[in-house]
Amino acid sequence: MSERLDKSEVKKNLAETKIDKILQERMNQLVLKRLFDIVVSFIGLVFLLPIFLIISIIIKLDSKGPIFFRQVRIGKEGRRFKIYKFRTMIVDAEAKGMQLTVDGDNRITRSGHFLRKYKIDELPQLINVLIGDMGFVGPRPEVPKYVAMYNEKQKEILKIRPGITDIASIRYRDENAILAQSRDPEQTYINEIMPDKLRLNFKYIENMSVIYDIRLIFETVLKIVK
């Protein structure tokens, strides 16, 4: 499997746009964002190591399979990478259903329900942040299947590093519940949720800064706590 999308196609689709101008104007902010990501993700991994060990034991006792779930996502400039999460579903879940997950999905394990509810399954993405695949804040990285459906404008999102949380993540905190109410969850996601998420991603880029990132991180934590 190729580790990148076709470079010539990406360059063609990501021609000089308003996004390029914003990124050039905020180059200093991008550097500060990356420094923030490296320092905080490293501290977070060290601090959370004992909790990671406890969660790992719970996952292994709860069901057969690996501790971590790794899935190919599309990152900055179309680069493919594997996102890390704590496994919350049965082994080979994707082969037994959609890539999307809805409330009441019988593929979710007992411990998985708890980990998903409080977004604890997302914590291993600190590894992705530390090595540079992702940042703390930025558009959530999609699977190749859905990125292939982006139009020319939407592909501009690939110009920035994806993140663990963003405006769309906060807005669609209960996405699984929304999809569970649909007769066709995947089509609802493709035709309604995904376009709105991308719209919100562009809104984030227009306001992007370290201070704004910190604000969104706190908003995310407050949503989870509530």
C-alpha positions as CSV (number, residue, x, y, z in Angstrom):
1,M,0.0,0.0,0.0
2,S,1.3,3.4,-0.9
3,E,2.2,5.6,2.1
4,R,1.0,8.7,0.3
5,L,-1.7,9.8,-2.0
6,D,-0.5,10.7,-5.6
7,K,1.7,13.7,-5.0
8,S,1.1,15.3,-8.4
9,E,-2.7,15.0,-7.8
10,V,-2.4,16.6,-4.3
11,K,-0.2,19.5,-5.6
12,K,-2.7,20.0,-8.4
13,N,-5.7,20.1,-6.1
14,L,-4.0,22.1,-3.4
15,A,-3.1,25.1,-5.6
16,E,-2.4,28.5,-4.1
17,T,-5.5,29.5,-2.2
18,K,-6.7,31.6,0.7
19,I,-5.6,28.8,3.0
20,D,-2.0,29.1,1.7
21,K,-2.1,32.8,2.5
22,I,-3.4,32.2,6.0
23,L,-0.7,29.5,6.6
24,Q,2.1,31.9,5.4
25,E,0.8,34.7,7.6
26,R,0.7,32.5,10.6
27,M,4.0,30.6,10.2
28,N,5.1,31.7,13.6
29,Q,1.9,30.3,15.2
30,L,2.4,27.0,13.4
31,V,5.9,26.7,14.9
32,L,4.6,27.5,18.3
33,K,1.8,25.0,17.9
34,R,4.3,22.3,17.1
35,L,6.5,23.1,20.0
36,F,3.4,23.1,22.3
37,D,2.4,19.7,20.8
38,I,5.8,18.1,21.4
39,V,6.3,19.4,25.0
40,V,2.7,18.7,26.2
41,S,2.4,15.3,24.5
42,F,5.7,14.1,26.0
43,I,4.7,15.3,29.5
44,G,1.2,13.7,29.0
45,L,2.6,10.3,28.0
46,V,5.0,10.2,31.0
47,F,2.2,11.3,33.4
48,L,-0.4,8.9,32.0
49,L,1.9,5.8,31.8
50,P,0.5,4.2,35.0
51,I,-3.1,4.8,33.7
52,F,-2.2,3.3,30.3
53,L,-1.0,0.2,32.1
54,I,-4.2,-0.2,34.1
55,I,-6.3,0.3,30.9
56,S,-4.2,-2.2,29.1
57,I,-4.9,-4.8,31.7
58,I,-8.6,-4.1,31.7
59,I,-8.8,-4.4,27.9
60,K,-6.9,-7.8,27.9
61,L,-9.1,-9.2,30.6
62,D,-12.3,-8.0,28.9
63,S,-11.8,-9.5,25.4
64,K,-9.3,-11.3,23.2
65,G,-7.2,-9.1,20.9
66,P,-4.5,-6.4,21.0
67,I,-4.5,-3.5,23.4
68,F,-4.2,-0.9,20.7
69,F,-6.3,-0.4,17.6
70,R,-4.4,1.1,14.7
71,Q,-6.1,2.4,11.6
72,V,-4.9,4.1,8.4
73,R,-5.8,7.8,8.2
74,I,-4.9,10.6,5.9
75,G,-2.8,13.4,7.3
76,K,-1.1,16.5,6.1
77,E,-0.3,16.7,2.4
78,G,-2.1,13.4,1.9
79,R,0.4,11.3,3.9
80,R,-1.0,8.0,5.2
81,F,-0.3,7.2,8.8
82,K,-1.7,4.8,11.5
83,I,-3.7,6.4,14.2
84,Y,-3.4,4.9,17.7
85,K,-6.4,4.2,20.0
86,F,-7.2,1.8,22.8
87,R,-9.1,-1.1,21.3
88,T,-12.8,-0.7,22.1
89,M,-14.3,-3.2,19.7
90,I,-14.0,-6.9,18.9
91,V,-11.1,-8.1,16.7
92,D,-11.7,-7.6,13.0
93,A,-14.7,-5.2,13.7
94,E,-14.3,-3.4,10.4
95,A,-14.6,-6.6,8.5
96,K,-17.9,-7.2,10.3
97,G,-19.5,-3.9,9.7
98,M,-19.1,-0.2,8.7
99,Q,-16.0,1.9,9.4
100,L,-18.4,4.2,11.2
101,T,-19.6,3.3,14.7
102,V,-23.1,4.1,16.1
103,D,-24.6,3.9,19.6
104,G,-25.6,0.3,20.4
105,D,-23.1,-1.2,18.0
106,N,-22.7,-4.8,19.1
107,R,-19.1,-4.8,18.1
108,I,-18.2,-2.6,21.0
109,T,-16.7,-4.5,24.0
110,R,-17.9,-3.9,27.6
111,S,-14.8,-1.9,28.5
112,G,-15.1,-0.2,25.2
113,H,-18.4,1.5,26.1
114,F,-16.7,3.2,29.1
115,L,-13.6,4.1,27.2
116,R,-15.6,5.7,24.3
117,K,-18.0,7.5,26.6
118,Y,-15.2,9.5,28.2
119,K,-12.9,9.6,25.1
120,I,-10.3,7.6,27.0
121,D,-9.7,5.5,23.9
122,E,-8.3,8.6,22.2
123,L,-5.4,9.0,24.7
124,P,-2.8,6.9,22.8
125,Q,-3.0,9.5,20.0
126,L,-0.5,11.4,22.2
127,I,1.9,9.1,20.5
128,N,0.8,10.4,17.1
129,V,1.1,14.0,18.3
130,L,4.7,13.4,19.7
131,I,6.0,11.9,16.4
132,G,4.3,14.5,14.3
133,D,1.4,12.7,12.6
134,M,-1.1,14.9,14.4
135,G,-1.4,17.9,16.7
136,F,-3.6,18.5,19.7
137,V,-5.9,20.6,17.7
138,G,-6.7,20.3,14.0
139,P,-9.2,18.7,11.6
140,R,-9.8,15.1,12.6
141,P,-8.0,12.8,10.2
142,E,-10.3,10.7,8.0
143,V,-9.9,7.2,6.6
144,P,-8.8,7.1,2.9
145,K,-12.3,6.0,1.8
146,Y,-13.9,9.3,2.9
147,V,-11.0,11.5,1.9
148,A,-11.4,10.2,-1.7
149,M,-14.9,11.8,-1.7
150,Y,-13.6,15.3,-1.0
151,N,-14.1,17.9,-3.7
152,E,-11.4,20.3,-4.8
153,K,-12.2,22.8,-2.1
154,Q,-12.4,20.3,0.7
155,K,-9.0,18.8,-0.2
156,E,-7.4,22.1,1.0
157,I,-7.9,20.7,4.5
158,L,-5.0,18.4,3.8
159,K,-2.7,21.5,4.0
160,I,-2.6,21.4,7.7
161,R,-1.7,18.8,10.3
162,P,-4.8,16.9,11.7
163,G,-5.5,16.9,15.4
164,I,-7.1,15.1,18.3
165,T,-9.8,17.6,18.7
166,D,-11.3,20.6,16.9
167,I,-14.4,22.7,16.5
168,A,-16.2,19.8,14.7
169,S,-15.2,17.3,17.4
170,I,-16.9,19.5,20.0
171,R,-19.9,20.2,17.9
172,Y,-20.4,16.5,17.0
173,R,-19.6,15.1,20.5
174,D,-22.6,12.9,20.2
175,E,-22.1,11.8,16.6
176,N,-22.6,8.1,17.3
177,A,-26.0,8.9,18.7
178,I,-26.9,11.0,15.7
179,L,-25.9,8.2,13.3
180,A,-27.8,5.6,15.3
181,Q,-31.0,7.5,14.5
182,S,-30.4,7.3,10.8
183,R,-31.8,4.6,8.5
184,D,-28.5,4.8,6.6
185,P,-25.8,6.0,8.9
186,E,-23.0,6.0,6.3
187,Q,-25.0,8.1,3.8
188,T,-26.0,10.5,6.7
189,Y,-22.3,10.9,7.5
190,I,-21.2,11.4,3.9
191,N,-24.0,13.8,2.9
192,E,-24.6,15.7,6.0
193,I,-22.1,15.4,8.8
194,M,-18.8,15.2,6.9
195,P,-19.5,18.4,4.8
196,D,-20.4,20.3,7.9
197,K,-17.3,19.1,9.7
198,L,-15.2,20.3,6.9
199,R,-16.9,23.7,7.0
200,L,-16.0,23.9,10.7
201,N,-12.5,22.9,9.9
202,F,-12.1,25.8,7.6
203,K,-13.5,28.1,10.3
204,Y,-10.8,26.8,12.6
205,I,-8.0,27.5,10.1
206,E,-9.2,31.1,9.8
207,N,-8.8,31.6,13.6
208,M,-5.9,29.3,14.2
209,S,-3.4,30.1,17.0
210,V,-1.9,28.6,20.1
211,I,-4.2,30.5,22.4
212,Y,-7.2,29.4,20.3
213,D,-5.9,25.8,20.5
214,I,-5.7,25.9,24.3
215,R,-9.3,27.3,24.4
216,L,-10.5,24.4,22.3
217,I,-8.7,21.8,24.4
218,F,-10.4,23.2,27.5
219,E,-13.8,23.2,25.8
220,T,-13.2,19.6,24.8
221,V,-12.3,18.5,28.3
222,L,-15.4,20.4,29.7
223,K,-17.7,18.6,27.2
224,I,-16.2,15.2,28.3
225,V,-16.6,16.0,32.0
226,K,-20.2,17.1,31.6
